[in-house]
Amino acid sequence: MTTTRKTPSTTPPPAAVANDAHWAAKRERLLARTRPMLRLTICDDPDAKQAVSDAQNDEKQARYLADRRPDDKAAQDAHQAAEAKLAEAQSALDAVSIVLSFQALDRKTYRALLAAHRPTEEQAGEGYDFNVDTLGPIMIAASSLDGITEEDAATFLDTWSENEAQALLNTAFRVQREERMDLGKG
């Protein structure tokens, strides 16, 4: 049995508007939402990473002293200097880093990919719902906003260290399950 999805009407039902005068605006915002995105930052320069870590610690200490001594000009100046040093270190880190961006696929496409890549018996026995070996490069390529191809993804997965390849793979799959909702009390 096939189902046909209706395109949403441009006007909300009168009952919805009667229950919530702001429904039309909410509805427009809901229809305009983009799918979740995640970024993976890669940096091969340990000195740049350490410089940011050191600068963060220095800024935190300087902020603590400045907050405790709001009238102490030297403490305030030291905090400003530490903030500038942190910004400079972060800028240097950003310059040597590679940022990969991923966006969740629409639900129908994601489910079709999972269905097309069933797990092997061994993978199913380990609790997998899909064949990570065949789906991994496809999922990375499909969710990449940077144009990573399936061939590139397969190369990265095969040649990077185990943890780095896993981080790449996890980012492509995690964005599919990213949740931006809160089921708080109404």
C-alpha positions as CSV (number, residue, x, y, z in Angstrom):
1,M,0.0,0.0,0.0
2,T,1.4,3.4,-0.9
3,T,0.5,6.6,0.8
4,T,0.4,10.0,-0.7
5,R,1.7,12.8,1.3
6,K,-0.2,16.0,1.1
7,T,1.6,19.3,0.7
8,P,0.7,21.6,3.6
9,S,-1.9,24.2,2.9
10,T,-0.8,27.8,3.2
11,T,-3.5,28.6,5.7
12,P,-3.8,26.8,9.0
13,P,-7.1,25.2,10.0
14,P,-9.5,27.6,11.8
15,A,-9.7,25.3,14.8
16,A,-5.9,25.6,15.3
17,V,-6.0,29.3,15.1
18,A,-8.9,29.4,17.6
19,N,-6.9,27.4,20.1
20,D,-3.7,29.4,19.5
21,A,-3.8,32.9,18.0
22,H,-0.1,32.5,17.2
23,W,-0.4,29.2,15.4
24,A,0.1,30.6,12.0
25,A,3.4,32.1,12.9
26,K,4.5,28.9,14.8
27,R,3.5,26.9,11.8
28,E,5.5,29.0,9.4
29,R,8.5,28.6,11.6
30,L,8.0,24.8,11.8
31,L,7.8,24.6,8.0
32,A,10.9,26.7,7.6
33,R,13.1,24.6,9.9
34,T,16.3,23.3,8.5
35,R,17.6,19.8,9.3
36,P,20.2,19.5,12.1
37,M,23.9,20.2,11.4
38,L,27.1,19.1,13.1
39,R,30.7,20.0,12.6
40,L,33.9,17.9,13.0
41,T,37.1,19.9,13.5
42,I,40.4,18.3,12.6
43,C,43.7,19.8,13.7
44,D,47.1,18.2,13.2
45,D,49.0,20.9,15.1
46,P,49.3,19.9,18.8
47,D,51.1,23.2,19.6
48,A,48.1,25.2,18.3
49,K,45.7,23.1,20.4
50,Q,47.9,23.5,23.5
51,A,48.2,27.2,23.0
52,V,44.4,27.5,23.1
53,S,44.2,25.3,26.2
54,D,46.8,27.4,28.0
55,A,45.1,30.6,26.9
56,Q,41.7,29.3,28.2
57,N,43.2,28.5,31.6
58,D,44.9,31.9,31.8
59,E,41.7,33.7,30.8
60,K,39.7,31.8,33.3
61,Q,42.1,32.7,36.1
62,A,42.3,36.3,35.1
63,R,38.5,36.5,34.9
64,Y,38.2,35.0,38.4
65,L,40.5,37.7,39.8
66,A,38.8,40.5,37.8
67,D,35.4,39.4,39.1
68,R,36.7,39.3,42.7
69,R,38.3,42.7,42.3
70,P,36.1,44.9,40.1
71,D,37.9,48.1,41.2
72,D,41.4,46.8,40.6
73,K,42.6,48.2,37.3
74,A,45.5,45.8,37.1
75,A,43.2,42.8,37.4
76,Q,40.8,44.2,34.8
77,D,43.7,44.9,32.4
78,A,45.1,41.4,33.0
79,H,41.7,40.0,32.1
80,Q,41.5,42.0,28.9
81,A,45.0,40.9,28.0
82,A,44.1,37.2,28.7
83,E,41.0,37.6,26.5
84,A,43.0,39.0,23.7
85,K,45.6,36.2,24.0
86,L,42.8,33.6,23.9
87,A,41.3,35.2,20.8
88,E,44.7,35.2,19.1
89,A,45.3,31.6,20.0
90,Q,41.9,30.5,18.8
91,S,42.4,32.4,15.6
92,A,45.7,30.6,15.0
93,L,44.0,27.3,15.8
94,D,41.2,28.0,13.4
95,A,43.7,28.8,10.7
96,V,45.3,25.4,10.9
97,S,42.1,23.4,11.4
98,I,39.9,21.7,8.9
99,V,36.2,21.9,9.7
100,L,33.8,19.4,8.1
101,S,30.1,20.1,8.2
102,F,27.4,17.5,8.1
103,Q,23.6,17.9,7.8
104,A,20.9,15.3,8.7
105,L,19.3,13.7,5.7
106,D,15.5,13.8,5.4
107,R,13.9,10.9,7.2
108,K,12.7,9.1,4.0
109,T,16.2,9.1,2.5
110,Y,17.9,8.0,5.8
111,R,15.5,5.1,6.2
112,A,15.9,4.0,2.6
113,L,19.7,4.0,3.0
114,L,19.4,1.9,6.2
115,A,17.1,-0.5,4.5
116,A,19.4,-0.9,1.5
117,H,22.4,-1.7,3.7
118,R,21.2,-4.6,5.9
119,P,23.8,-5.9,8.4
120,T,25.7,-9.1,7.9
121,E,24.8,-12.0,10.2
122,E,27.8,-11.2,12.3
123,Q,27.0,-7.5,12.5
124,A,23.3,-8.3,13.4
125,G,24.7,-10.6,16.1
126,E,26.6,-7.6,17.4
127,G,23.5,-5.5,17.5
128,Y,24.0,-3.5,14.3
129,D,20.9,-2.4,12.4
130,F,22.8,-1.8,9.2
131,N,26.0,-2.7,7.4
132,V,28.5,-0.1,8.6
133,D,31.1,-1.2,6.0
134,T,28.9,-0.5,3.1
135,L,26.8,2.3,4.5
136,G,29.6,4.3,6.2
137,P,31.1,5.9,3.1
138,I,27.7,6.5,1.6
139,M,26.4,8.2,4.8
140,I,29.5,10.4,5.1
141,A,29.1,11.5,1.5
142,A,25.3,12.0,1.6
143,S,25.4,14.1,4.8
144,S,28.6,16.1,4.0
145,L,28.0,19.8,3.2
146,D,31.6,20.0,2.0
147,G,31.3,17.7,-1.0
148,I,33.1,14.6,0.4
149,T,32.6,11.8,-2.2
150,E,32.0,8.2,-1.3
151,E,35.5,7.4,-2.6
152,D,37.0,10.1,-0.4
153,A,35.1,8.8,2.6
154,A,36.2,5.2,1.9
155,T,39.8,6.4,1.7
156,F,39.6,8.4,4.9
157,L,38.0,5.4,6.7
158,D,40.6,3.0,5.4
159,T,43.7,5.2,6.0
160,W,43.0,7.3,9.1
161,S,43.7,6.0,12.6
162,E,40.9,3.9,14.1
163,N,39.8,6.7,16.4
164,E,39.8,9.4,13.8
165,A,38.0,7.3,11.2
166,Q,35.4,6.4,14.0
167,A,35.0,10.1,14.8
168,L,34.3,10.9,11.1
169,L,31.8,8.0,10.9
170,N,30.2,8.9,14.2
171,T,29.6,12.5,13.1
172,A,27.8,11.4,9.9
173,F,25.6,9.1,11.8
174,R,25.1,11.3,14.9
175,V,23.8,14.2,12.9
176,Q,21.0,11.9,11.8
177,R,19.9,11.4,15.4
178,E,20.5,15.0,16.6
179,E,17.6,16.3,18.6
180,R,16.8,20.0,19.0
181,M,13.5,19.5,21.0
182,D,12.6,19.7,24.6
183,L,9.6,17.8,25.9
184,G,9.2,20.1,28.8
185,K,6.0,20.6,30.7
186,G,3.4,22.7,29.0
